[in-house]
Amino acid sequence: MEGAGDKLLPPGWAAEIAGQTRHGRSAVIDRAGHCPQLEQPQAVNELLLDFFEGIAQ
């Protein structure tokens, strides 16, 4: 996951890493910068729960 307003890393860095891993996914979190897990915890938690649910099946 990357924040849409991240000023430290270039856009697309999360997608690049996700593309190199098995079952990798990436998402861009609106209204977040470099730390989306702190800035938009609800959105991040929903994405994580969805991911874990998908791999548990």
Secondary structure, 3 states (H helix, E strand, C coil): CEECCCCCCCCCHHHHHHCCCCCCCCCEECCCCCCHHHHCHHHHHHHHHHHHHHHHC
